[in-house]
Amino acid sequence: LIKFVRTFPVNEMFYERTFTKTFLSDLLGAILEAAKEIKKRGYRYDWSPTTLEAKAEYDDEANSAETYIREILKQGIIRFDSHKNLEDDYEWWCRENGYYKLAQKNLVNATKNAGYTRQSFRLETGVKKTYILNNRNVSDTEHIPLRTGLYKDKNVSAEVEIKNDKYEEIQLELEELLKTID
């Protein structure tokens, strides 16, 4: 190796001058042209197993809220009383597992993407609002000890499948887009 010791002054306008609308549209055009050429030659691009593994690790770290939701789904948690209860559990989970806690908005989005919806049901003491997975029956849930406001499906002991995986959805959309390019 030959050591490179030259330094260059910081250019404060680098990004503004480099990443212009023209540059970005030309870059996207070049990417699409390359995709067309790959398809024309009969090739298909797939992620390598190493890339998929690295991406999975990155995704878990980059969006700890989605990782947490996947984890509670694996535990069979299909209902929670409030986003406050869920956020408290999420914060505890992050500390226990070495993840950074994201803003509540990320957690709310992850619950929506997984299929949790808000429901109301009547009790003797009034109306209770809760969030439940895929419109399941509230009476089929039981409270999880030591986890405030979280409930599991009392009829199912197996893992619960995630309703919407955004990554797979985006990948399918990209494949459909590439099919239309000729």
PyMOL commands that set and color helices and strands:
alter all, ss='L'
color gray80, all
select helices_A, chain A and resi 14-18+21-40+49-62+64-74+83-97+104-114+138-140+166-180
alter helices_A, ss='H'
color red, helices_A
select strands_A, chain A and resi 77-80+116-123+126-133+141-143+150-153
alter strands_A, ss='S'
color yellow, strands_A
deselect
rebuild
show_as cartoon
